[in-house]
Amino acid sequence: MPEKILIVDDDEETLRLISMMLERQGFTVASLNNGKQAVSIAQIEKPDLIVLDVMMPEVDGYEVTRLIRSDPSLMDIPILMFTAKSQVNDKVIGYEAGVDDYLTKPVHPAELVAHIRALLSRARVRPAAVQTTQKGHIIGIIGPRGGMGVSTLAINLAAVLAKNTKNDVVAAELKPSQGTWATDLSLAGDAGLGALLKLQPKEINPTVVEQNLTSTTFGTRLLCSTNSHKGLNFELLADQLSATVQGLSAISPLIILDIGTPLLPGFDTLCSLCKQLIVLVEPHLNTVNRTQCLLEDLSSISKTAGRTVEVVLYNHTPSSMLLSIYKVSELLNGLAITVMIPPVPELAIQANSKHIPLALMQPDGLFANQINMLAKSIQSSIS
């Protein structure tokens, strides 16, 4: 998709020449001849870069820059100030207002294009730098295949951690078009992951992410997915999900991610953003073998300083034919099993009918006991 550039200049001839030149270079161009409407037009056009003049009636380029930098949905857009004002003091004011580059007229077209391409190139790699500013402790929950209880474990672990720590805990259902939380917990509203996935990756920031969280009666804020695939841009999914997780890390001290399977776009990147990974395994030989393969694929992440990988045995059906916890551990090369989640089908039905997490349905039960053990293990690793 061609990158879009918004040109703001009150000189019609300048607008015409720059627009024609950039369109020949393969860019999509939108133009505007006054600064007063620049912010509202930028919100509509969602440009990848803005070329901005200084001297304009009513609102000059400096003020336009300040307004753009104060808008969470626009603040990361690169701004090239392109003006006849060439004094050092003019440039200083521009940089202090928040421009990324300053170029004076007249200039050779090739130089203008070079500056634009350099700014766009830097903007593309900017999201990677956000990782260094993470604040929240991110825990990702995954399994070698679907249907293993990743979503159930994520929502229950988040609920128990919120109850035990009294801290802000956010759980995110990173499953585009496969959401279950909103329905199971009878949560209303249009906010959620679906709204974020309608945005460009660079538009997804902490403020926007927080606006799409849903509060619950059990103290956990949720980022719920939907069941609709309409409007999804699969080419952008990996970057959108990564930007979402980075936004979550800036607004909550503890984040639980329902990542699911390795089929999720950007799976490796999402796992690398986590401080802890919880891998589910079932007491079936085939699933244990698939889990072992998954653990091997995650080995480079688990060896990274400060990251841990824990295994949780999730048993859905009582049967004497299932592997024991000791046998599962043995098949996983002696890897310790943190907890074993028992089958509680009747309790699950009751919890679903009351729209509350399973662990809160019977706080003293075996299921809740195992979730509490896992939560305490996490709390001890954080403190």
C-alpha positions in Angstrom: 0.0 0.0 0.0 1.5 3.4 -1.0 2.5 5.6 1.9 0.3 8.7 2.3 1.7 12.2 2.7 -0.3 15.2 3.8 1.0 18.6 2.5 0.0 21.7 4.4 0.9 25.0 2.7 -1.0 28.2 1.9 0.8 28.6 -1.5 -1.2 26.8 -4.2 1.7 26.5 -6.6 3.8 24.9 -3.9 1.0 22.4 -3.2 0.6 21.6 -6.9 4.4 21.1 -7.5 5.1 19.0 -4.4 2.0 16.9 -4.9 2.9 16.1 -8.5 6.5 15.3 -7.6 5.5 12.9 -4.8 2.8 11.2 -6.8 5.4 10.5 -9.5 7.5 8.8 -6.7 4.6 6.5 -5.9 3.2 8.2 -2.8 -0.4 8.9 -2.2 -0.9 12.7 -1.5 -3.4 14.7 0.3 -3.1 18.5 0.4 -4.5 21.4 2.4 -4.0 25.2 2.0 -4.4 26.3 5.7 -3.2 25.2 9.1 -6.5 25.7 10.9 -7.9 22.4 9.5 -4.7 20.5 9.6 -5.4 18.4 12.7 -8.9 17.5 11.7 -7.8 16.5 8.2 -4.9 14.5 9.6 -7.3 12.6 11.8 -9.4 11.7 8.7 -6.6 11.0 6.3 -4.2 9.2 8.7 -1.1 10.2 6.8 2.3 8.4 7.2 4.1 11.8 7.1 3.2 15.5 7.1 5.0 18.2 5.1 4.2 21.5 6.8 4.8 25.2 6.0 5.4 27.7 8.8 3.9 30.9 7.5 0.1 30.4 7.1 -2.8 32.6 8.1 -4.8 32.0 11.4 -2.7 29.1 12.6 1.0 28.8 11.7 3.1 25.7 11.3 4.6 25.8 14.8 1.1 25.7 16.4 -0.1 23.0 14.0 2.9 20.9 15.1 2.1 21.4 18.8 -1.5 20.5 18.2 -0.6 17.3 16.4 2.0 16.3 19.1 -0.7 16.7 21.7 -3.2 14.4 19.9 -2.6 10.7 21.0 -3.8 9.4 17.6 -1.4 11.7 15.6 1.5 12.3 17.9 3.8 9.7 16.3 3.4 11.0 12.7 6.7 12.3 11.3 6.6 16.0 10.5 8.9 17.7 7.9 8.8 21.5 8.2 9.3 22.9 4.7 9.5 26.6 4.7 11.3 29.8 3.5 12.1 30.8 7.1 15.8 29.9 7.2 17.1 31.6 10.4 18.6 29.4 13.1 16.0 30.7 15.6 13.2 29.6 13.3 14.6 26.1 13.1 15.0 26.0 16.9 11.4 26.9 17.4 10.4 24.2 14.9 12.3 21.5 16.7 11.1 22.6 20.1 7.5 22.5 18.8 8.1 18.8 17.8 9.1 18.6 14.1 11.3 15.7 13.1 13.1 17.5 10.2 13.5 21.1 9.0 14.1 22.0 5.3 14.2 25.4 3.8 12.9 26.5 0.4 14.0 26.5 -2.3 15.4 22.9 -2.5 16.1 20.4 -5.2 13.3 17.9 -5.6 15.6 15.0 -5.1 16.7 16.4 -1.7 13.1 16.8 -0.5 12.3 13.2 -1.5 15.4 12.0 0.3 14.4 13.7 3.5 10.9 12.3 3.2 12.1 8.8 2.6 14.6 9.0 5.5 11.8 10.1 7.9 9.5 7.3 6.7 12.2 4.8 7.1 12.9 5.8 10.7 9.1 5.8 11.5 8.9 2.1 10.3 11.4 0.9 12.9 10.2 3.2 15.7 7.8 0.6 17.3 10.8 -1.7 18.1 12.3 0.9 20.3 9.1 1.0 22.4 10.1 -2.4 23.9 12.8 -0.7 26.0 10.2 1.4 27.8 8.0 -1.4 28.9 6.8 -1.1 32.5 4.2 -3.8 33.0 5.0 -7.5 33.8 3.6 -9.4 30.8 2.6 -13.1 31.1 1.7 -14.9 27.9 -0.3 -18.1 27.9 0.0 -20.5 25.0 -0.6 -24.1 23.9 0.6 -26.3 21.0 -3.0 -26.4 19.6 -6.4 -24.8 20.1 -9.1 -26.1 22.5 -6.7 -26.7 25.4 -8.1 -24.1 27.8 -5.7 -21.2 27.2 -8.5 -18.6 27.3 -10.0 -20.2 30.5 -6.7 -20.2 32.2 -5.9 -16.6 31.2 -9.2 -15.1 32.5 -9.1 -17.1 35.7 -5.5 -16.3 36.5 -6.1 -12.6 35.9 -9.1 -12.7 38.2 -7.2 -14.4 41.0 -4.2 -12.2 40.6 -6.4 -9.1 40.8 -8.1 -10.4 43.9 -4.8 -11.4 45.7 -2.7 -8.5 44.8 -5.3 -5.7 44.9 -3.4 -4.3 41.9 -4.6 -3.3 38.4 -4.5 -6.4 36.3 -5.3 -6.4 32.6 -6.1 -9.5 30.6 -6.0 -9.4 26.8 -7.7 -11.8 24.4 -5.3 -11.7 21.4 -7.5 -13.8 19.2 -8.9 -11.8 16.3 -12.4 -13.0 15.3 -12.3 -15.8 18.0 -13.4 -14.0 21.1 -15.2 -15.8 23.9 -14.8 -13.6 27.0 -17.3 -10.9 26.1 -20.0 -13.5 25.6 -19.1 -15.8 28.5 -19.0 -12.9 30.9 -21.9 -11.0 29.4 -19.9 -7.9 28.7 -21.5 -5.2 26.5 -20.0 -2.4 24.4 -18.1 -2.0 21.2 -14.7 -1.4 22.8 -12.0 -4.1 22.5 -9.4 -5.6 20.3 -11.7 -5.3 17.2 -11.6 -1.5 17.5 -7.8 -1.5 17.7 -7.5 -3.7 14.7 -9.2 -1.1 12.5 -6.3 1.3 13.2 -2.8 1.5 11.6 -0.1 0.1 13.9 1.4 3.5 14.6 -2.1 4.8 15.7 -2.2 2.2 18.5 -0.8 3.8 21.6 -1.3 3.5 25.4 -4.1 6.1 25.4 -6.1 4.4 22.6 -5.5 0.9 24.1 -6.8 2.0 27.5 -9.9 3.5 25.9 -10.8 0.1 24.6 -10.5 -1.8 27.9 -13.7 -3.1 29.6 -14.0 -3.0 33.4 -15.4 -6.0 35.3 -17.1 -6.7 38.6 -14.1 -8.9 39.7 -11.5 -6.2 39.4 -9.8 -7.1 36.2 -9.9 -4.9 33.1 -10.2 -6.8 29.9 -9.3 -6.3 26.2 -11.9 -8.6 24.6 -11.9 -9.9 21.0 -14.9 -10.3 18.8 -16.2 -13.1 16.7 -16.2 -11.1 13.5 -13.4 -11.2 10.9 -14.8 -8.2 9.0 -12.4 -5.3 8.5 -9.3 -7.4 9.5 -6.2 -6.6 7.5 -4.2 -9.8 7.8 -1.0 -8.1 6.5 -1.1 -5.7 9.5 -2.2 -8.1 12.2 1.3 -8.9 13.6 2.3 -5.2 13.9 -1.2 -4.3 15.3 -1.0 -7.0 18.0 2.6 -6.0 18.9 1.6 -2.4 19.2 -1.4 -3.3 21.4 0.8 -5.3 23.8 3.3 -2.5 24.0 0.5 -0.1 24.8 -0.8 -2.4 27.5 2.7 -2.6 29.1 2.6 1.1 29.6 -0.8 1.3 31.4 -0.8 -1.7 33.8 1.8 -3.3 36.2 0.5 -6.8 35.3 -0.8 -8.0 32.0 -2.1 -11.5 31.1 -2.1 -12.4 27.4 -4.3 -15.0 25.9 -2.0 -15.7 23.0 -3.2 -19.2 22.0 -1.3 -21.1 19.4 1.8 -20.5 17.2 -0.6 -19.8 14.3 -1.3 -16.3 15.6 0.4 -13.7 13.4 3.5 -12.3 15.1 3.5 -15.2 17.6 7.3 -15.0 18.1 7.3 -11.3 18.6 4.5 -11.4 21.1 6.3 -14.2 23.1 9.5 -12.1 23.1 7.5 -9.2 24.7 6.5 -11.5 27.6 8.4 -11.7 30.9 6.9 -15.1 31.6 5.4 -17.7 29.3 2.9 -20.4 30.6 2.7 -23.4 28.2 -0.3 -25.7 28.5 0.0 -29.4 28.1 -2.5 -32.2 28.3 -1.9 -35.7 29.7 -2.1 -37.3 26.2 1.0 -38.6 24.4 0.4 -36.8 21.2 -0.2 -33.5 22.9 2.9 -33.9 25.1 5.0 -34.5 22.0 3.6 -31.4 20.4 4.2 -29.4 23.5 7.9 -30.6 23.5 8.3 -29.3 20.0 6.8 -25.9 21.0 9.1 -25.7 24.0 12.1 -26.3 21.7 10.9 -23.6 19.4 10.7 -21.3 22.4 14.1 -22.2 23.7 15.8 -19.0 22.4 13.2 -16.9 24.2 13.4 -18.8 27.5 17.2 -18.4 27.5 16.9 -14.6 27.2 17.8 -13.0 30.5 14.9 -12.4 32.8 12.4 -14.6 30.9 10.9 -17.8 32.2 8.8 -20.6 30.8 6.5 -22.6 33.0 4.4 -25.7 32.1 0.9 -26.2 33.4 -0.8 -29.6 33.0 -4.5 -29.0 32.1 -6.7 -32.1 32.4 -10.2 -31.8 30.9 -11.6 -35.3 31.4 -11.1 -37.8 34.2 -9.7 -41.1 32.9 -7.4 -43.9 34.0 -6.0 -43.9 30.5 -4.4 -40.5 30.8 -0.7 -40.0 31.5 0.3 -39.1 35.1 1.9 -35.8 36.0 5.2 -37.6 36.6 5.1 -39.3 33.2 4.3 -36.0 31.5 7.3 -34.4 33.3 9.5 -37.3 32.2 8.5 -37.0 28.6 9.3 -33.3 28.7 12.9 -34.1 29.6 12.2 -33.7 33.3 10.7 -30.3 33.1 8.8 -29.5 36.3 5.0 -29.1 36.1 4.0 -25.9 38.0 0.4 -27.0 38.7 -2.2 -29.5 37.4 -5.6 -28.0 36.5 -8.4 -30.6 37.3 -11.5 -31.3 35.2 -14.6 -29.5 36.7 -17.3 -29.7 33.9 -20.3 -29.1 36.1 -18.7 -26.1 37.9 -17.8 -24.7 34.5 -21.4 -24.8 33.4 -22.5 -23.0 36.6 -19.8 -20.3 36.2 -20.8 -19.8 32.6 -24.5 -19.4 33.5 -23.6 -16.8 36.1 -21.0 -15.0 33.8 -18.1 -15.1 36.3 -14.6 -16.7 36.1 -14.6 -20.3 37.1 -12.0 -19.8 40.0 -14.4 -17.3 41.7 -17.4 -19.7 41.5 -15.9 -22.0 44.2 -13.0 -20.2 45.8 -12.1 -23.1 48.1 -12.4 -25.8 45.4 -9.7 -27.8 43.7 -9.7 -25.7 40.5 -9.4 -22.4 42.4 -6.7 -23.9 44.6 -4.5 -24.8 41.6 -5.0 -21.3 40.0 -4.1 -19.8 43.4 -0.9 -21.8 43.4 0.0 -20.6 40.0 -0.8 -17.0 40.9 1.4 -17.3 44.0 4.3 -18.6 41.9 3.9 -15.6 39.6 3.7 -13.2 42.5 6.9 -14.6 44.0 8.8 -14.2 40.7 7.7 -10.6 40.4 8.5 -9.4 43.9 
